Amino acid sequence: MNYYLPEGMGLRRGGHSQEGIRKARAEGTILQAPVVVCTEQHDLLVDLGCCTGLIPRNETAIGVAEGALRDIAILSRVGKAVSFRVLDIMANGMPLLSRRLAQEETRQHLFETRRPGDILPAVVTSLAAFGAFCDVGCGLPSLMGIERISVSRISHSRDRFQEDQQIFAIIQSMDPETGRIQLSHRELLGTWAENAAQFQAGQTVTGIVRSVKDYGAFVELTPNLSGLAEPNFDLRPGDAVSVYIKAILPERLKIKLVALRKLDPASLPPRPLCYFHTAGHLDSWRYGSEGCAKTVSIF
């Protein structure tokens, strides 16, 4: 049975046996293994453990043969895991593999079994100012727009993610004509009330400045929660600061802060993402309180 995991999440330690490769060919099983070389022809050589497998250039991903995918997408797989189907065993004993077929099967599986609102695991593959590309299974790429990453606004997806980071995502939309899947993320990081419950007025905590206005600075306390700090010194987006929580106002979805001092970002421990949902399905999601229409997101 194929589980269509993102690449790297289904990597088998110790590699595969000759018998296992022959069985995978016969049964159509999708396997994973690391790429060790990209040749001058942009074929990929894969370390199967018992031997080396070959993924010809046109079989490295959906869109390569049609010219719809840049070669950097092939080169960048060196040192990373790839998913593949075993096509054949060549005369020299080298297994002939196809990542493209694994991706096509994954895409078909997702469109047959998934729908918008479903939650699934993903791996961040590349970061851009407009969003993040994520692997939703066997290297199949899906885009998560920057506005869908978190409620707290960021200027670049690298402000929230790192490449190869394992995350959870929710399907925002699916287009059967193009085969494209759009992802969202903010709905999994909790509502205003769920995030605000982690804090109390009178506490002093750390945060990241996300934007600065004439009337104050918006400081992110969690990816889905920001407060407005009274500026008493020069602040810039990206600054790490300590802030005093002056008041928490649930009826207005506001947190009043006082910025105390700038901090060295390197001195702060990494902030792991805190998920309130990691499986299942969401028909709708409301960030704020009842009657606050601008905070409702429906799939």
Residue pairs with C-beta under 8 A, 6 or more apart in sequence:
2 28
2 29
2 30
2 105
2 109
3 10
4 30
4 105
4 106
4 109
4 110
4 137
4 138
5 32
5 83
5 121
5 137
5 138
6 121
6 122
6 123
6 134
6 135
6 136
6 137
6 138
6 139
6 166
7 32
7 80
7 81
7 82
7 83
7 123
7 135
7 138
7 139
8 32
8 80
8 81
8 123
8 164
8 166
9 121
9 123
9 166
10 32
10 81
10 83
11 32
11 33
11 34
11 81
12 31
12 32
12 33
14 49
15 33
15 47
15 48
15 49
15 50
16 24
16 31
16 33
16 48
16 49
16 50
17 49
17 50
18 50
18 51
20 31
21 31
21 48
21 50
21 51
21 53
21 86
21 89
21 95
22 89
23 29
24 30
24 31
24 85
24 86
25 86
25 87
25 88
25 89
25 95
28 85
29 85
29 86
30 83
30 84
30 85
30 102
30 105
30 106
30 138
31 83
31 84
31 85
31 86
32 81
32 82
32 83
32 84
33 46
33 47
33 48
33 49
33 53
33 81
33 82
33 84
34 46
34 47
34 79
34 80
34 81
34 82
35 44
35 45
35 46
35 47
35 55
35 77
35 78
35 79
35 80
35 81
35 82
36 45
36 46
36 47
36 52
36 78
36 79
37 44
37 45
37 78
38 44
38 45
38 74
38 75
38 77
38 78
39 45
41 57
42 57
42 60
42 71
42 74
42 75
43 54
43 55
43 56
43 57
43 60
44 54
44 55
44 60
44 74
44 77
44 78
44 82
44 99
45 52
45 53
45 54
45 55
46 52
46 53
46 54
46 55
46 82
46 84
46 97
48 95
51 93
51 94
51 95
52 94
53 84
53 86
53 94
53 95
53 96
53 97
54 90
54 94
54 95
54 96
54 97
55 82
55 84
55 97
55 98
55 99
56 96
57 64
57 74
58 64
58 65
58 100
59 87
59 97
59 98
59 99
59 100
59 101
60 73
60 74
60 77
60 99
60 100
61 69
61 73
61 74
61 99
61 100
61 103
61 139
62 69
62 100
62 103
62 104
62 107
62 140
63 69
64 73
64 74
64 100
65 100
80 164
82 99
82 139
83 99
83 102
83 103
83 106
83 137
83 138
83 139
84 97
84 98
84 99
84 101
84 102
85 97
85 98
85 101
85 102
85 105
86 95
86 96
86 97
87 96
87 97
87 98
87 101
88 95
88 96
89 95
89 96
90 96
99 138
99 139
102 138
102 139
103 138
103 139
103 140
105 138
106 136
106 137
106 138
106 140
107 140
107 179
109 137
110 136
110 137
110 140
110 174
110 181
111 174
111 176
111 179
114 120
114 171
114 174
115 171
115 174
115 281
116 171
116 172
116 173
116 174
116 299
117 170
117 171
117 281
117 282
117 283
117 299
118 170
118 171
118 280
118 281
119 168
119 169
119 170
119 171
119 188
119 277
119 278
119 279
119 280
119 281
119 282
120 136
120 137
120 168
120 169
120 170
120 171
121 166
121 167
121 168
121 169
122 134
122 135
122 136
122 142
122 166
122 167
122 168
122 169
122 183
123 134
123 135
123 164
123 165
123 166
123 167
124 132
124 133
124 134
124 135
124 161
124 162
124 163
124 164
124 165
124 167
125 133
125 134
125 135
125 139
125 141
125 163
125 164
126 132
126 133
126 163
127 133
127 156
127 157
127 158
127 161
127 162
127 163
128 156
128 157
129 146
129 155
129 156
129 157
130 145
130 146
130 157
131 143
131 144
131 145
131 146
131 148
131 149
131 157
132 143
132 144
132 146
132 149
132 157
132 160
132 161
133 141
133 142
133 143
133 144
134 141
134 142
134 143
134 144
134 167
134 169
134 183
135 141
135 142
136 142
136 169
136 181
136 183
140 181
142 169
142 180
142 181
142 182
142 183
143 180
143 182
143 183
144 157
144 169
144 182
144 183
144 184
144 185
145 182
145 184
146 154
146 156
146 157
147 153
148 172
148 183
148 184
148 185
148 186
149 157
149 160
149 161
149 185
149 186
149 223
150 160
150 185
150 186
150 189
150 223
150 224
151 186
151 189
151 192
151 223
151 224
151 225
151 226
151 287
152 210
152 218
152 220
152 222
152 223
152 224
152 225
152 226
153 210
153 211
153 218
154 160
154 210
155 237
159 238
160 223
161 167
167 185
167 273
168 185
168 188
168 275
168 277
168 278
169 183
169 184
169 185
169 188
170 183
170 184
170 185
170 187
170 188
170 277
170 282
170 299
171 181
171 182
171 183
171 184
171 299
172 182
172 183
172 184
172 299
173 181
173 182
173 299
174 180
174 181
174 182
175 181
184 297
184 299
186 223
186 224
186 287
186 297
187 277
187 282
187 285
187 297
188 275
188 276
188 277
188 278
189 195
189 222
189 223
189 224
189 273
189 274
189 275
189 276
190 222
190 224
190 274
190 276
191 224
191 276
191 285
191 286
191 287
191 288
192 224
192 225
192 250
192 253
192 287
192 288
192 289
192 295
193 250
193 289
194 276
195 221
195 222
195 224
195 225
196 225
196 248
196 250
196 255
198 222
199 205
199 221
199 245
199 248
199 255
200 245
200 248
201 245
201 246
201 247
201 248
202 244
202 245
203 244
203 245
204 242
204 243
204 244
204 245
204 260
205 221
205 242
205 243
205 245
206 240
206 241
206 242
206 243
206 263
206 268
207 219
207 220
207 221
207 226
207 227
207 240
207 241
207 242
207 243
207 257
208 219
208 220
208 238
208 239
208 240
208 241
209 217
209 218
209 219
209 220
209 229
209 235
209 236
209 237
209 238
209 239
209 240
209 241
210 218
210 219
210 220
210 226
210 237
211 217
211 218
211 237
212 218
212 231
212 235
212 236
212 237
215 228
216 228
216 229
216 230
216 231
217 228
217 229
217 231
217 235
217 259
218 226
218 227
218 228
218 229
219 226
219 227
219 228
219 229
219 241
219 243
219 257
219 259
220 226
221 227
221 243
221 255
222 274
223 273
224 287
225 255
226 255
227 243
227 245
227 254
227 255
227 256
227 257
228 254
228 255
228 256
228 257
229 235
229 241
229 243
229 257
229 258
229 259
230 246
230 256
230 257
230 258
230 259
231 259
232 258
232 259
233 259
233 261
233 262
235 241
235 259
235 262
238 265
239 262
240 262
240 263
240 264
240 265
240 268
241 259
241 260
241 261
241 262
241 263
242 259
242 260
242 261
242 263
243 257
243 258
243 259
243 260
244 257
244 258
244 260
245 255
245 256
245 257
246 256
246 257
246 258
247 254
247 255
247 256
248 254
248 255
248 256
249 255
249 256
250 289
251 289
253 288
253 289
253 292
253 295
282 299
283 298
283 299
284 296
284 297
284 298
284 299
285 296
285 297
285 298
286 292
286 295
286 296
286 297
287 295
287 296
287 297
288 294
288 295
